[in-house]
Amino acid sequence: MPVSHDMVVEAVKAYNPSLSYRERQLLDQRDYPGLLELLNRSVRDAKWMIVAWPVVALIQVVLHGYNIMGGLADGGDLARALRSAVILLAAWFLLGMGAAWVGVTRLASLERAKFVLELAVEQAAARATPEPLEPFAPAGAAATRPSGGRNPGQ
């Protein structure tokens, strides 16, 4: 499938509508390998964020839960502590699911753009490969000179 420059621009703008200066520069120069390298970094970062956001939210829940239990130990109300804990867990679940959803949809758009860029890089490499000007002769087909340094017929 031939990939045009417009297709590459659309794919890049699909995952990042407001392009950075570096991305715009690489698109203008049609430097698809450089753009693919930036995209691979973004894919790696998106994968880490899919894991990191829920973990950070869980750490926050544990810390807030520690505060809730500390308040309960200081003579607080058990019903209020349980209600706060349930609200906190629900908030963590919603935050984690939202973060995972955002991360997965971003990762999907990044993977689509990566596919288009990989095709563009392959096409650019195929176009850059020069065609040989002369066909290569088989090994035994080269003209040989007789020994003695004389031309035949002398």
ZAVO-939311 format. One record per atom (N, C-alpha, C, O): residue in one letter; x, y, z. Coordinates in pm, whole numbers, plus 50000, padded with zeros to 5 digits. Atoms other than C-alpha are relative to their C-alpha. Layout:
<atoms>
AXYZ/...
</atoms>
This chain:
<atoms>
M500844988450000/M500005000050000/M500895012450000/M501665014550094/P499174987950002/P501625032749896/P499515010150104/P498315012350120/V500304990349895/V501775058550174/V500455013749951/V501625015749917/S499654986450041/S501635095250081/S500395008250122/S500165004150236/H499614991149891/H502995123850287/H498775004850077/H498825006650198/D501244995649935/D499435135150357/D499494989450099/D498974992850205/M500415010749909/M498665101250512/M500855000150127/M500344997850237/V499114999449884/V501685104550739/V499615011850089/V499575010550211/V500394988249923/V500625139650844/V498714997350076/V498605000950193/E501275003349933/E497085127450921/E500224990450116/E499624992150223/A499755009849894/A498395098051123/A500695006450120/A500365003350234/V499304993449890/V500725120051328/V499065009650072/V499085010650195/K500944990649937/K498025146151387/K498874992850072/K498214998750157/A501055007649932/A495605118751495/A500384997450146/A499514997750233/Y499615002449862/Y497645111351806/Y500475012750069/Y500525013150192/N499554987649940/N498915146851859/N499575011749913/N500315015949824/P500494989150085/P496795174851710/P500875012750006/P500975019849906/S499124988349990/S499155202051839/S501444995149997/S502024991750100/L498665005450019/L502495191451698/L501055008850065/L500945021050066/S498884992549944/S505675201151874/S500865005549886/S500705001649770/Y499124994250101/Y508315221451694/Y500824989149931/Y500984989349809/R499165010850056/R510485190451648/R499204991349903/R499704987749797/E500845008350088/E507605170151501/E499675007449870/E499715001549762/R500284992250122/R506665198251260/R501235000849910/R501134999949788/Q498754999150076/Q510315201451156/Q500264986749927/Q500634986749810/L499775013150063/L510625164051090/L498984997349889/L499334991449787/L501005001750106/L507365163950892/L500355008549879/L500235003949765/D499634991350112/D508505193450681/D501184994549923/D501244995749801/Q498825005950064/Q511805176050611/Q499734986149945/Q500574980249877/R500375013650038/R509985143250549/R501014989850054/R501374980249987/D499055008849931/D512375126750794/D499194989650078/D499014990850199/Y500865010249939/Y510215096150861/Y500734991550103/Y500134988150205/P499315007649894/P512905076351050/P500125007850131/P499945002150238/G499924991849880/G513395105251294/G498655001250069/G498565000850191/L501354999249946/L509645108751337/L499594986850062/L498904986550164/L500305013249945/L509345071351394/L500724998050133/L500184991750224/E499285001049873/E511985073651666/E499275007750111/E499145002750223/L500794992449902/L509995100951843/L498724992650037/L498314992550153/L501255007349977/L506845080251804/L500254987850089/L499434984850176/N499685011549916/N508525049551955/N500195004250146/N499814996950237/R499874995049863/R509435070452260/R498635002950060/R498384999950177/S501364997149951/S505815081852289/S499254987250032/S498514986750130/V500635012949972/V504625045752268/V500514994350131/V499744989550213/R499425004949876/R507025035752543/R499465007850120/R499115001950222/D500514991849890/D505905064952760/D498524997050028/D498114996750144/A501435003049981/A502215056752703/A499834986750072/A498954985350157/K500095012949930/K502785020752811/K500355001450147/K499704995450232/W499654997849860/W504495032353128/W498905007350074/W498625004350190/M501054992349934/M501715057053202/M498754991650026/M498054993850125/I501145008949976/I499045030053166/I500194992650131/I499234990050202/V499705006949875/V500765012353454/V500165010050116/V499715007350227/A499644990749892/A501915042953652/A498805007250060/A498735008850182/W501134992349946/W498635062253682/W499214992150105/W498994997450214/P500735007449895/P496695034753863/P500874997150123/P500354996850234/V499135002749885/V499715027054082/V500115012550088/V500055011550210/V499954987649923/V500025063554186/V498685002250074/V498675006250190/A501314998649935/A496285064554257/A499884990250117/A499334993750221/L500055009749891/L496605032854467/L500855004450118/L500455002650233/I499164994949892/I499445048154667/I499265011250074/I499325011950197/Q500764989449936/Q497255078454731/Q498874994350086/Q498614999350196/V501075006449922/V494405056054845/V500564994250129/V499964995650236/V499395005949880/V496715037755086/V500365010950100/V500115009550220/L499634989149908/L498025070455228/L498785006550063/L498785009250183/H501224994349944/H494535085155268/H499324990150093/H498774993950196/G500575010249913/G493335052355412/G500734999550134/G500124997350238/Y499214999549875/Y496135054355666/Y499525011750086/Y499405010450208/N500514988549925/N494885088955762/N498614997350056/N498305001350168/I501355003249952/I491305076255789/I500084990850121/I499414993050221/M499865009449889/M492355047456011/M500655006950121/M500335003650236/G499384992549890/G494525071156218/G498975008450072/G498985009450195/G501074992249938/G491525093556275/G499054991150077/G498514995250181/L500885009549931/L489475063156371/L500644995550132/L499954994050232/A499305004549879/A492105052056622/A500035010850107/A500155007850226/D499994988949903/D492035086456785/D498615002950056/D498375013750110/G501344998349944/G488405081556885/G498995005149901/G497995011149939/G500934995450103/G486705088856554/G498814990849987/G498694980750056/D501235007450025/D483405075956423/D500274988949899/D500834991549793/L499775011450088/L483525041056265/L499205001449870/L499724998449762/A500844998550120/A480645048356024/A500605010449905/A500615008349784/R499394989650082/R482335080055901/R501284994849934/R501534997749817/A498775005650054/A485645061555853/A499704990149887/A500384990249785/L500365009550106/L483965033655652/L499465007249877/L499785003549764/R500544992350112/R482065058655439/R501145006749923/R501155006649800/S498854993650065/S485295077655367/S500834989849924/S501314992749814/A499215010450067/A487085045255282/A499314995449872/A499984993249771/V500745004350119/V484345034655038/V500065010749892/V500275007649774/I499904989050098/I484335068854871/I501395000549940/I501555002549820/L498624999750046/L488095067754848/L500294988649903/L500944990749800/L499805011450091/L488115032954690/L499255001949869/L499764998549763/A500764997450123/A485395042954443/A500725010449915/A500805009149793/A499264989750074/A487375073954350/A501254993949937/A501584997049822/W498815006450057/W490505052854305/W499634991449880/W500334991749778/F500425008650110/F488645028054086/F499665008449877/F500105005149767/L500364991550114/L487175055653867/L501225006949941/L501365007949819/L498794993650049/L490475073753845/L500884990149924/L501414993249817/G499205010250068/G492315041753756/G499414995749868/G500134994149769/M500665004050126/M489755031753495/M500095011349897/M500345008749779/G499894988750093/G489755066553344/G501405001449944/G501595003649825/A498614999050045/A493525067553331/A500354988749905/A501034990849804/A499745011450089/A493675032853178/A499325002149865/A499904999049761/W500734997550125/W491045042752919/W500745010249914/W500925008349794/V499264989750073/V492935074252823/V501304994149945/V501664996549829/G498735006050044/G496205054852807/G499834990249886/G500624990249792/V500215010150105/V494805026552597/V499575006649870/V500035002649763/T500404993450125/T493085049752347/T501165007649938/T501315007849816/R498814993150054/R496265070452316/R500974989949940/R501554992449834/L499115010350052/L498295038852271/L499504994549867/L500294991749777/A500565004950127/A495915026951998/A500275009949887/A500645005849778/S499734990250105/S496275059551804/S501505000749970/S501895002949855/L498555000250024/L500055058251852/L500404987949915/L501254989049827/E499665012050077/E500185022651718/E499555001349854/E500244996649763/R500424997650139/R498165032751409/R500985009049928/R501365006449814/A499034990850059/A500525061651344/A501344993049977/A502014995549877/K498745007450014/K503505038651400/K499954991049878/K500944989949806/F500145008650117/F502175014551137/F500165008049872/F500875003749781/V499904991650119/V501795042550882/V501445004849981/V501955004849869/L498624995250010/L505255056250961/L500974988949960/L501904991349883/E499135011150039/E506885021950932/E499864997349851/E500854994649783/L500195001750145/L505335018150586/L500695011249923/L501305008749819/A499354988750068/A506575052850491/A501514998650002/A502185001949903/V498545002149991/V510095044550612/V500434989349901/V501444990849833/E499665010650095/E510095012350410/E499945005149857/E500815001849776/Q500104994650136/Q508915030850099/Q501145009549970/Q501695009349860/A498894990750021/A511515058050144/A501314992549979/A502134996549897/A498795007950016/A514225031750182/A500014993049865/A501074991849802/A500065006650130/A513025013549871/A500285009949887/A500915006349787/R499744989950102/R513085045849671/R501455004850002/R501985008749899/A498624995249988/A516555055149801/A501014989849951/A502154993449923/T499085010250047/T518085022049693/T500235002149850/T499295001049771/P499754997450142/P519805029649361/P499964987049919/P500374976449965/E500005011250093/E519275006749067/E501384999049937/E501995009349905/P498685001250063/P522494992548924/P499915004649854/P498945001749784/L499994994950136/L523445009548598/L500314988949900/L499734988749791/E499615011050086/E525034978448445/E499664986950068/E499884985350188/P500215013149937/P523954943048499/P501364993450024/P502304995149946/F498755006849968/F526644922248661/F500174987949910/F499224980549884/A499715011550086/A528334896748437/A500314988050087/A500854989650197/P499645011949922/P528664860848556/P501524999150016/P502265005149938/A498585000649965/A532044852048705/A500884995149885/A501985000349868/G499165005550106/G533324832148407/G499875007249868/G500535003349772/A500264993650128/A532134855948138/A500955011349970/A500865017249862/A499074989050025/A534894881548170/A500974996149889/A501404984649879/A499055002750110/A537154884847866/A501394997950060/A501855005650144/T498665002949949/T540534869347931/T501015003049892/T500745001449774/R498924997550095/R543774879247770/R500944988050004/R501174982350110/P499045011149999/P546184852447662/P501275004250074/P501625016050082/S498774996949927/S549344849847862/S501065004849902/S501025001549783/G498924994850085/G552394867347727/G499755014449964/G500645020849907/G500264986050023/G550724901147697/G499725003749857/G499665015549825/R500284996550140/R549994898247322/R498524998549973/R497814990450034/N501405001150044/N546684903647159/N499884988649902/N500844985849830/P500165010950098/P545284874846957/P500145005649857/P499715016849830/G499834996450141/G546174876546588/G501285007449974/G501475012249862/Q498764992850027/Q549584892446631/Q501094990249972/Q502234994249947/
</atoms>
